[in-house]
Amino acid sequence: MIGMDALIEIRWHGRGGQGAVTSAELLAQAAISEGKYAHAFPSFGPERRGAPVLAFVRVSKNEPIRIRAEITQPDVVVVLDPGLLSIIKVTAGLKPGGIAVFNTRKSAGQLRQELGISTALATVDATRIAREVLGVPITNTTMVGALIRATGVVDLESLTAPITRRFGRLAERNINAMKRAYEETVIEG
């Protein structure tokens, strides 16, 4: 798990419409509710639905966050769409000691071999969980659960209020998807 002694920088990789921006915002809201400092912001231009999208979150336990630039050297990388692995080097700039959190059906060993990476990995089949729990393959809340399992950056329960505000009547299913992904995430150093 990533320690919370300093600033934690998280870069989300997804496609337009998958919820990477929403995931970043939910995480920042949860961190703020715990008394931490946090901010989240997207990076995209006039892309269409399905185009690659980046979102960023910074969380600090003790210090206000003054940096507003994109995160090029993250502590954590989260990948919502496994299809991005073949077109983007998602782990570019990942700090030593960082962790990559992947939505995938593959094992960490398979990913290491295919992508040539040696970083710590957290894997979960978030698409399967989303289909089974939500009825749609939108992996934003499932990947929030995987991220929290891999890093402990916030408490899982701190996401309940932000998810409820964001999803209304669909909140309970999203919370269940997040909790299930938290339980099913496999972490390999």
C-alpha positions, 0 to 999 in steps of 0.5 A: 500500500502507498503510504499517506505521509506525503502527496499522493498523485494518481493518474487515471486512464480511460475512454470518454464515457467510462467514468475516469473523470467521475472516479477522480472526482469521487476519490477527491470528495472522499479524501476531503471528507476525511479531512485531507487535501485533494483535487481532481481534474480531467485532461481532454480536448474535443474528443468524442465518446470512446477516445482516450481520456486522462484524469488526475487526483492529488491527495495530501494528508497534511499540506494544501495542494498548490500544484495544478499541472498534469501528473507526469510522474504518478505514484499510482496509475489506474487503467479503466479500459484494458484496450488502452494497454496496446495503444498507450504506455500507461505506466510512463513516468510511474515513480519507483515504488508506485503501483499500477491498477488494471482492469483486466482478465489477465494475471499480473504475470501475463501483464508483466510479460506482455508490457515489460513492466516490473512495478507492483500491480493490482488486477481486477476484472472490473468489466465483469463485475460492472456487468454483473452488478450494474448491468453495464460495462462502466467500470468507474466505481469498480476501479475506485474499489480496486484503487482503494484496495491497492493503496488505502488512500481513503477509507472505502466507507468514505465513498458512500456519500459521494457515490450517493450524491452522484448516482442517486437511485443507482448509488447502492448498486455502484457501492456494491460494485465498488465493494466487490471490486475491493474484495476481488482485487489481487495485488502482486508486488 
